[in-house]
Amino acid sequence: MLFGAHVSIAGGIELAPKRAADCGCEVFQTFTRSPQGGPAPKITPNVVEKFKREITHWKLAEHYIHTPYYINFASKNNRIRYGSINVVREELERGTLLGSTYVMTHLGSARDMGIKKGLAITVDGLVKLLQDYKGTTELLIEISAGSGEIIGDTFEEIATIIETTEKKLKRKNVLNVCFDTQHAFASGYDIRTPKTLKATLKNFDHTIGLKRLKMSHCNDSKVALGAHVDRHENIGKGLLGLEAFQAIIAEPKFKNINLILETPRDEKGTEIVNEIKILKKFRAKIT
């Protein structure tokens, strides 16, 4: 289990590895473009060379990409829906150039057409973007917090999407999962103690399969269990509490799952440095 954080690409993605290392990260996550929209910066051979050289220099094990915020596979607006398909495919291709392990994405909202039709259209979009993809970066579905008609806020929905997509593609092990601690908690999955964590993981294994769990976002929550609101808090300062993160780090089923912080930051960046130190202290107690 390695620890990291989402870091800025301001000034160029090749500057991100040093920012990650300065925070004490062992792995890290970035956007490769503005999360609000606009054209994506070109990833030239020179950028790739610098980025990979910096990762090696700072001894960072892996890099992950988060897709932009506007992704919605179930929008009734064709521009948004087809744009989402194209952008996620582009992020997989960009990740392959950069040597990124995973691209993770939210799937969007079915408020325009209802959950049944929304799920079907989402599957069609995933099939379209993956059907001829030959890259090395893998796509992860990130569990959502569940506000409104959000797609992918339950293990059952994620399992249905994965199973149906892979059946249509006639390929196995194409889609896997990023487990976000705050989103899962807000969606009603209790992970605050070793006992409740084990129960949630048992549910995950029965519904989706633990082999699909590839990485996790490590965020405390500003909202209560089952509140269905996406509100991250610094670890130990929210309603999950430090015991939840101690339990996660000590849980054998999480042994090979890397954790990425997406918690609030202060101007000097001291919050993230301190959180990485806390996670490393928890890990040191069990190794």
MOCOR-V884813 format. One record per pair of residues at least 12 apart in sequence whose ideal C-beta (glycine too) atoms are under 7 Angstrom apart, sorted by sequence separation. I is the first residue (numbers start at 0). J is the second residue. D is the distance in whole Angstrom. If there is no record, write none. Layout:
i = [I	I]
j = [J	J]
d = [D	D]
This chain:
i = [6	15	71	72	90	220	262	6	70	161	218	219	15	219	260	4	106	142	219	223	3	70	219	221	222	12	70	87	140	217	219	220	4	219	220	12	67	157	220	4	66	140	219	258	3	6	8	66	2	3	8	2	3	4	5	6	8	1	3	5	66	83	1	3	64	217	234	121	233	64	231	232	233	248	36	117	176	231	232	27	118	231	13	26	31	34	35	36	74	117	153	248	12	16	25	26	34	70	72	73	102	106	114	140	142	152	178	244	248	11	24	25	26	27	28	29	30	32	62	64	70	72	73	101	176	180	185	189	13	17	62	63	66	71	73	75	100	101	102	103	104	105	138	139	140	141	142	175	176	177	179	180	184	245	249	13	16	20	28	30	62	63	70	71	74	75	99	100	102	104	110	139	142	144	176	177	178	179	180	181	185	187	233	244	248	12	16	62	63	64	65	66	73	101	103	105	110	118	122	126	130	137	139	141	144	175	177	180	181	187	20	61	73	95	108	109	121	125	129	143	177	179	181	13	17	19	63	84	88	95	108	142	145	184	234	16	83	87	91	95	108	109	118	122	126	142	144	145	185	186	215	217	233	92	94	108	118	122	126	144	185	214	217	218	235	16	84	91	107	143	185	209	214	215	216	217	218	219	234	73	80	84	88	106	129	142	185	212	218	91	106	122	214	216	105	50	51	73	91	182	72	73	154	158	191	47	72	154	158	191	39	47	157	161	181	192	196	42	155	191	196	72	154	191	200	154	190	193	42	192	196	42	184	190	1	31	180	5	31	180	103	139	139	73	146	145	146	144	146	144	144	101	101	63	61	63	26	28	26	22	0	22	23	22	24	23	0	22	23	0	3	5	0	4	0	1	2	3	4	5	0	0	4	4	2	2	2	0]
j = [18	27	83	84	102	232	274	19	83	174	231	232	29	233	274	19	121	157	234	238	19	86	235	237	238	29	87	104	157	234	236	237	22	237	238	31	86	176	239	24	86	160	239	278	24	27	29	87	24	25	30	25	26	27	28	29	31	25	27	29	90	107	26	28	90	244	262	150	262	94	261	262	263	278	67	148	207	262	263	59	150	263	46	59	64	67	68	69	107	150	186	281	46	50	59	60	68	104	106	107	136	140	148	174	176	186	212	278	282	46	59	60	61	62	63	64	65	67	97	99	105	107	108	136	211	215	220	224	49	53	98	99	102	107	109	111	136	137	138	139	140	141	174	175	176	177	178	211	212	213	215	216	220	281	285	50	53	57	65	67	99	100	107	108	111	112	136	137	139	141	147	176	179	181	213	214	215	216	217	218	222	224	270	281	285	50	54	100	101	102	103	104	111	139	141	143	148	156	160	164	168	175	177	179	182	213	215	218	219	225	59	100	112	134	147	148	160	164	168	182	216	218	220	53	57	59	103	124	128	135	148	182	185	224	274	57	124	128	132	136	149	150	159	163	167	183	185	186	226	227	256	258	274	134	136	150	160	164	168	186	227	256	259	260	277	59	127	134	150	186	228	252	257	258	259	260	261	262	277	117	124	128	132	150	173	186	229	256	262	136	151	167	259	261	151	97	98	120	138	229	120	121	202	206	239	96	121	203	207	240	89	97	207	211	231	242	246	93	206	242	247	124	206	243	252	207	243	246	96	246	250	97	239	247	60	90	239	65	93	243	177	213	214	150	227	227	228	227	229	228	229	213	214	214	257	259	257	259	259	268	248	271	272	272	275	275	253	275	276	254	257	259	255	259	256	257	258	259	260	261	257	258	271	275	275	278	279	282]
d = [4	7	6	7	5	6	6	5	5	5	4	4	5	6	6	7	5	7	5	6	6	7	7	6	7	6	6	5	6	7	6	5	6	3	5	6	6	6	5	6	7	7	5	7	4	5	5	6	7	6	6	6	4	6	4	6	7	4	4	7	5	7	5	7	6	7	6	6	5	5	6	7	6	7	7	7	6	6	7	6	7	7	6	6	6	4	7	6	6	6	7	4	7	7	7	5	5	6	5	5	6	7	6	6	7	5	6	7	5	7	7	6	5	6	4	6	6	6	7	5	6	5	6	7	5	7	6	6	4	6	7	6	6	3	5	4	7	5	6	4	7	6	6	5	6	4	6	5	6	7	7	6	5	5	5	5	4	4	6	7	5	6	6	6	6	6	5	7	7	6	6	6	6	7	7	5	4	4	6	4	6	6	6	6	7	6	5	7	5	5	6	4	7	5	5	6	4	7	6	6	6	6	4	6	4	5	7	5	7	4	7	5	6	3	6	4	6	5	6	6	6	6	4	6	6	6	7	5	4	5	5	5	6	6	5	5	7	6	6	5	5	6	7	5	5	5	4	4	5	7	5	4	6	6	3	7	7	5	6	6	6	6	6	7	7	6	5	5	6	7	6	6	5	5	5	5	5	7	6	4	7	5	7	4	6	7	7	6	6	5	5	7	7	5	7	6	6	5	6	6	7	5	6	5	6	5	4	6	5	6	7	6	6	7	5	6	5	5	6	6	7	4	4	5	5	5	5	5	5	6	6	7	6	7	6	6	6	7	5	7	4	6	7	6	5	4	6	6	7	6	4	6	6	7	7	7	5	5	7	7	7	5	6	5	7	4	6	6	7	6	7	6	7	6	6	5	5	5	4	5	6	7	5	7	6	5	6	6]
